[in-house]
């Protein structure tokens, strides 16, 4: 299993002090976090895209390009690129450039987005939310498969035999589809033969198991072999379980209550948070051993190939983020890999 981290580079007041760092500081911290993830042997680092004051990254490819220069082996992906409100030509060119800068380590994780602010910002009608994504995803795949493209659709001016450059190191450039539990999105990923990232940030993860099965069924019915599946979740690792819960609750509550005020959710209580971090809950918060146990428990449910964890749910002090990344890379990841390797059938 590949193990990694994703973030949106949150920019909210520190839950304990109320201090707000600057966007410049947050991006500097973020590059240190990516470099550490590479040094401790993690497989993937993902950056999400938002266009709001409480997140710093609106241009993932720019930050990933900077990360390419200070890392050696870790894969660099968006998490996600909001393809519905972007131009697939520019997305392909940006990530092909990251791929060249990184020596073949770039990926695109395309999604419809969990917020809607990019639609009015870039002049797209929200009522076309899904058809924009479907059309642009298919266009992105055409761009990666052919150097010279002829293409037409409903939402964008046609392309008539134009070359799209630069071309990436990887052929094809990996494209994942991120979904939040919409069956039609799951089927689309499987039918197109694309790896899928399933976001699980609330409730009991086991209830998402039918989506993993639906994805695999759709892929098989479309004639594709087994496709990679990623589970993306919130979490935090500290030296002890009590410390992890105490340190994570404040930032988690700050961010989730902020979003909840927009969406009509109830404020997060400590009791609800504590329930979410038990073995059957969505949040992977605890000591290294607890997080190992939970990843392995979920692997029994999903049989997934990749797990990405978001530590920065709300602004976390940089030193705590660095410690969490260190523990995830040096203690959690080796233990998960060893446990899964021990379960593989012996070869002659």
N, C-alpha and C positions, 0 to 999 in steps of 0.2 A: 504494500500500500504506500502511495505517495502521501506525505504529510507536509502541510504548509500553513501559512497565515494569510489572512486578508484583512484589509482595513479601508475605511473611507477617510482616514486622517481627520478624525473628529476634532471640533474646535468648540468646546463648551467649558464653562467655568469648572475649575477644580472642585470636586464635591466636598472637600474638607476645608479648603482655604478661600474658595471663591475667586481665586486668581485666574485670569485668562491669559494664556500665552498668545503671542502674535502668530499670524499665518507663516511668517518667515521662520520662526522658531519651530513651529510644528513640522514644517517640511524638512528642516535640518535634522530634527529628531527622527523623522520618518526614514531618512536615508541611513542614519545610524542603525535603526531597527532592521532595515533590509540587509545591511551589511552583516549584522550579527546573525541573522537567520541563515545567511549563506555560510558563515564561518562555522556554525554549529551543525551544519549538515542537513538542514531542512530542504525539501524538494521544490517548493513553490512559494512565491509571494505574489499576492493579488492586490490590486488597487481598484476600488470602486469609483464611480463617477456620480457626483451630485453637483447641483448648482444652487446651493443654499448657504447661508452664513454659518451654519453649524458644522460644515464640512469643508476641508481645505482643498481636496483634489477634485477639480472639474475637468482636468486634462490628463488622464492616467498615462497616456503614452509619453508625455513630456517627462513625468517623474520616473517612469520605467526606463526611459533613455538615460537619465542621470544614474539610475541604479545599475544599469548595464555596465557603466564604467567602473563601478566599485565592487562588483561581484564577479564570481568566477564560474559557478555551476548552477546556482538556483534558477529555476524557471520563473519567468516574469510575465504575469498575465493581468489583464483587466478583470475586474470582479464587481461590477460588470461595465461593459460599454453599452450605453443606452442607444442602441442601434436605430430605434424607431425615429429618433429626432436628430440623427446624424447622417452624414453622407458616406455610404459604403466605400466610395473611392478613397476618401480621405482616411477612413478607418484602416483600410488595407494598407495604404501608403505609410501611415504612421507606424503600424505594427510591423510592417516589412522593414522599416528603418530600425526599430528596436531590435528586430531579429538580426539585422546586419551588425549593429553595435554590440550585441551580446554574443555573437557567434552561434546563433541558432537556438536561442532560449525563450523566444517570445511566443505568447499565445493570446488569442482574443476570446474572452468570455462574453458572448452577446446576450443581452436581455432586454425586456421591455421597460424595466425600471420600476422601482417601488414608490417613486415620487413622480409628480406630473409637471414640475416646474420647467423642465427643458422644452416642453411642447410649446407654450406661448413664447418662451425665450427665443426659440429658433423658428417660430412661425408655422408650427404644424397643428392641425386640428385634433383635439383630443378624441373626438368620435372615431378617428381612424387609427386608434391606438394599436389594435392588433393587425390590421391589414398593412400598416406601415412597417411593422416589424417583420411580418411574413415576407413581404416583397423585398425589403432591404436585406434580409438574411439570405434570400436566394440570390440576390445580386452580389453580395459579398462572396458567396461560394463560387459564383461564375468568375469573379475577379481573381480569386486565388487559383482557380483551375486553368485559366488561360491568360496568356500575356496580352493578347489582342482580343478585345471584347466588343461584341455587338449585342446590345441589350435594350429592351424597352419595357416600360411598366406604366402604372397609373399615377404614381406619386413623384416621379422624377423625370427630367428630360432624358431622352434616349441617348445611347452611345452607339456610334456607327463606326465600328472597326478601329477603335482607338487602343493604343498600348497604354498599360498602366504600370508605372515604375515608381520606386525600384522593386525588384523581385527579391523575396526573402531568401535566406539560407535554406530554411526548411521547405520542402516541397512534398506535400502541401503545408502551408502555415496552419497550425492547429486552431480550430474554431470550436469552442464549446457553446452550448446553449444553457443559460441559467433559467431555472423555473422556480416558482414559489408554491406550486401545488395545483396549477390549473391543468386538468387532464388534456385539453387540446394542445397545450404547449408541450406536455410530455410526449404525446403522440407525434407531434411535429419533429421533435428532436430525434426520436427513434426512426421515423420514416425517412428522414434526410440522412440518416447514418452518422449523426454527430454525437460526440460525448455530451453527457448532461450533468449539470451541477444542480442539485436539489437543496434549496435553502430551507433549513429547519430552525426557526428562531422562537418557537413557542409551542405549547401543548406537549403531547407525548409523541416522540419520534416514531414509535411503532405504528401510529395511524397513517404515516406516509409510506409504509411498506407497499401498499397496492400501487403507488405511483412508480416505484422501482420495477415492479412486475409488469405494469403497463408499458413502460419504456422498453423493456427487453422484448415483450411480445410484439410491439410495433416495429421494432428493429428487425426481428426475425421474419415477420410477415412481409417486410419490404425487401428481404433478401440480404440483410446485413448480418455479419457475424457479431460476436459479443462486442459491445461498445463500453468504453469506460464510464463509470458513474462516480460522481463526487458528492459527498455530503458536506455542506457548509453551515457552520453553527457558531453561536456565541460561546465564549468561555474565558477562562483565566486560570493560570497555574501559579501557585505559591508554594513555599516550603512546607506549609501545613494546611490542612483542610480549613481550619478555623480562620487562619490568616487570609486564605484565598477568598472565603465568603465575605469576611469583613471588609477587605480591600475592594472587592468587585461591586458590592451592593450599591455604594454611593454613586459611582459613575454610571452603572447600569440604570439606576433609578432616574438620574438626571436626564439621560438621553431618552429612555423609554417614556418617561412622563412628558417630556417635551413633545415627542411625536404623538403620544396619546392625547394630548390636548387638541391636536389637529384632527384626530381620527375618532375621538369619543371613547377612548379607553379609560378605564379606572386607573388611578395612580397605583404604582407598584408598591406593595407592602413588603416588609421583610419576610413575613410568613410565606407569601406567594413566591418570592425570590428563592427562599430556602427550599420550597417544594420543587422548584424548577431545576435545582442542582442535584436532586437525588438520581439514582441510577436510571429511572424511567423518564426523567425530565429532559427538557431541550438544551439546557445550558451546561456546558462542560467546565464547571468551576470546582477546583479542589486541589489537593496535593498531586504530585506526579502520579502516584499509584492510583488514585481515584480516577484521574483523567485517562490513564491507560485502561483501567477496567471498563470505563464507559465507552471508549472508542471500540474496544473489543466486543462489548455487549452490542453496540450498534452494528458492528460488522456481521454479527450473527443474524441480525434482522435484514440488512440491506446487501451484504456481500459486495460492498463498494470498493473501488480501486484507489480512491483519493479522499482525504479528509482535510478540509481547511477550517481553521478556527479564527474567529475575530476576537482579539483581546480588547481592542479599544472601543468598547461599547460605552460611549461617553469618554471624556478626556481622562486618561490615566496618567499619573506622574511618570515621567520618562524613565526614571530609574526602576520603577516597578515593571514597566513594559519590558525593559531590557532583561530583568531577572526572569520574567515569565517566558520570554523567548528563549533564554538560556536553558531554563528547565525543560521546556517543550522539546528543544533540540537535543539536549544531552541526556535526558532521562526518559521522557515520554516516548519520543520517536524510536530510540533503539529498543525499548521494551516492547512496543507494539510490533515492530518489524520482526523481532525474535519470536514473539508468540505466534505470529501468523506464519512465519517460516517453519516453525515446529509442527504446524498443522498440515503443511503441504505433504502430499504423498511422496515417499522416497522414489527416486528414479534408479533404474538399474545401471 
